[in-house]
Amino acid sequence: MPEVTEFLTPAEEEAVIAAIQQAEKNTSGEIRVHIENHAEKPPLERAQEVFLALGMHATTARNGVLFYVGVTDKSFAIVGDEGIDKVVESDFWDCTKDAAINHFKQGRFADGLVAGILRAGERLKQYFPYANDDKNELPDTISKG
């Protein structure tokens, strides 16, 4: 498994960021991606820590989504804020995660992130449609730890 610096090529990083921007055009939801090599904690617990560390809980509608990847651990988690969890169906996160994992299993990590991000954006659009006064509350860049 590659290190975090080798996980996505610069072109793949650009594709992931473009997917975030495309997804956010249709929703007030905020999507971020965090990639790190290793964590001592289980992926979901670590993703929740990163979510807070990135200030993703501070969005107005509490509708942030974090895609977390542990490269050397081969771990992946998606965490959403409480505003999302209050309104989405129970399989929302599993369906979104499955869209990404199907690509991951074939070693196509950027494609998996793009698929998951676009799916999350489509689903968030139903509950948090974009409004003319929406502001991009979080950066669209990929954070690395």
N, C-alpha and C positions, 0 to 999 in steps of 0.2 A: 504494500500500500504506500502511496507517495506521502511525502511530508506536506504540511499545510501550504507551503510556498509552491509546491508542484501540483497541488490538487486540481486546480483549474488553470488553464493557460490564460494569458491576457485577453485573448479573443473570447474565450469561454466566460471569463469574468464580465466582459462587456455584454455578452448575450444574457447573462443572469441579471445584470443591472437593467438592461433594456426590458426584460420581462417584468421586473418590479415596476418600472415606470409605466409600462403598458397596463399592467394589472391595476395600478393605482389611478389610472385615468377614469375608471368606471366606478370607483368606490372611494369613500372617505377613509377606508381602512388603510393601515400603514403596515408594510411588509419589509422585513429585514432578513438578511442571511448572515449567520456567524459560523466561521470555520475555525477549528482549532485541532491540534494534533491529538491531545489526550486529556482526559479528565478523570479524577479519582472517584467521581460520583456517577450514579446511573444517568443515562442521557437525558431523561425527562427532568430530573432534579437539576442537572447542570444547565439545561436549557432555561429553566425557570430563573436560575441565578443570573444568567447572561441577560435574559429579558429585563430583569430589574436593573442590572448594571448599565445597560444601554438606555435606560430611561423610557422603555417602551410602555410602561404603565402610566405614563404622564400624558397620553393623548386625550383629547377632549371627550371622545365617545368611548374611550377604553376599548379600542378596536385594533390594537396592534397584533401582528402575527410574526413569530420568529421561526425561521427554518434553521435548525442547529445541526451541524455536521461535526462529528469527532472522527478525524481522518484515520489515525492509526488504530483507534478503537473500533473502527467500522460501525460507528453508532450514528443514529439519526433520530431527531425528534422535532415535532412541530408544537409550538406553544402559542396559544391565543389568550388575549386579555379577557377579563370578566364580562365586558360588554358583548363580546362575541358569544361566549359560552351561554349567556342568558337567552339567546335567541336562535341559535342554530340547532339543527337536528343532531341526534346523538352520534351518528356515524360521520359527521362532518370532517373531523380530523383524520379518522381512519381512511376515508376515501381519498382525501388530499394526500396523505402519506403514501398510500398505495400507488398513486399516480407517479410519485417520485421514485419509489423503491423499484418498480418494474424496470426503470431505466438503470438504476444503480446496479442491479444484479447483472447487467450486461456491461458494466464498466463505463456507462455513459452518464457521468455525474452531472455535468452541466445540463444535459437534456432532462435529467430527472428533476433538477432544481427548477428549470424553466417550466416543465410540465406542472409541477406542484404549485409554483407561484401563480401561473395563469389560472389553474383550477381554483385556487384560493381566491383570486381576484374575482373570478366569475361568480363564485358562491357568495362572497362578501357584497357584491353588487346588489344582491337581492335584499340584504338586510341593512346595508350602509351605502345607499346610492350616492354617487358623486353630486355635490351641490356647487353652484358657482362660487360660493364664498369659502370653499374648502381650501385649507392650506396644507402643504406638505410638511407635516409636523416632525418627521424623522428623516434622516439622510437615506438615500437609496443605495449607498455604497455597501460593499461586503465588509463586515468587520472580521478581524482575525485575532485569535488569542494564542 
